[in-house]
Amino acid sequence: MPKKKKTTVNFGVIGLGMGRYHLEGYLKAPNCNLIGIADIDENRLNDCKNRYGIENAFKDYHDLLALKELDAVSVALPNYLHKPVSIDALNAGKHVMVEKPMALNAIEGQEMLETAKKQGLILMLHFNNRYRGDIQMIKKFVDAGEFGDIYYAKAGWVRRRGVPGAGSWFSNKKLSGGGPLIDLGVHVIDMTMYMMGCPKPVAVSGCAVQAFPEYSKYGTFDVEDFASAYIRFENGATMAVEVSWAQNCPSEKQFSEIYGTKAGASLSPLVIWTEQNRILTDIEPKSLKGISQFEHFADCILNKKTPISSAQDGVTMMKILDAIYASSESKHEVIIKWE
């Protein structure tokens, strides 16, 4: 008799801070079985074990990876642990979904990508915004040619005061890789590029500054609190970016806008600007349903599909972030190199 096709995937979650979101996502997805968790914080570990009825709970993630029935894991740890833990999981034969940013830099990200290729496993990035209903809708319109040629975009996430964990790993460059650019910028740059059709970045001019040094009173704070950049793409399109943890601005604001030869769009609020019958028209779409990235991850594993947010997308993002920081240091435009 032919072997029955597998219809579910056994998952584990490593890191139960942000990982609790992953945990709950797997529990809701019909093609996912959450069979184990790991966290060095025993109180957090036991809380999740008891609250969600999870049988396998370990302080050492290697014990989770040792489970033969485990197919894949989410790695939801501080940035500096993304590379080593993801590589350990891949070498243990497990598919991986890793939190953003992919790693501390593009070199680490490329090593993760090469390991996944060598092991023949899926390495997916948790670029969760790509799966939102509004972004999926805009992407379909762009792919269908409704926007014409996308030639410009602007994206940002600014906070009046919103430094996450000053003095913790968030504000320590060796552990985080940077400040709001790698924390918030990774989100808005990625989701805007995705709507644009993922054009290839070729050059960056950027600036990263620390305008509020008083946050160092809480401990190590050697990252920027503001960054801006201008990204050029191979197809001629450009993107302006602005991010901050602290800025003397009206209030926290997140924005993503794309501009094409036939239409433009904004996500905050969601509106499409176009022209119909020679009349300027604003369209406000309703009832938009997103995609579960956890269900999608399982589907990619079961059916050998490339994820919507692939490992290569993660490396591309790290190349952009590396180039922005390098441009800020050199005070010159930086060309992004591709093999």
Secondary structure as UniProt FT lines:
FT   STRAND          9..14
FT   HELIX           19..28
FT   TURN            30..31
FT   STRAND          32..38
FT   HELIX           42..52
FT   STRAND          56..58
FT   HELIX           61..65
FT   TURN            68..69
FT   STRAND          72..75
FT   HELIX           79..81
FT   HELIX           82..91
FT   TURN            92..93
FT   STRAND          95..98
FT   HELIX           106..119
FT   STRAND          123..125
FT   HELIX           128..131
FT   HELIX           133..143
FT   TURN            144..147
FT   STRAND          150..158
FT   TURN            164..167
FT   HELIX           169..171
FT   HELIX           173..176
FT   HELIX           181..185
FT   HELIX           186..196
FT   STRAND          201..209
FT   HELIX           213..218
FT   STRAND          226..233
FT   TURN            234..235
FT   STRAND          238..244
FT   STRAND          253..260
FT   STRAND          264..267
FT   TURN            268..269
FT   STRAND          270..276
FT   TURN            277..278
FT   STRAND          279..283
FT   HELIX           293..303
FT   HELIX           311..330
FT   STRAND          334..335
//
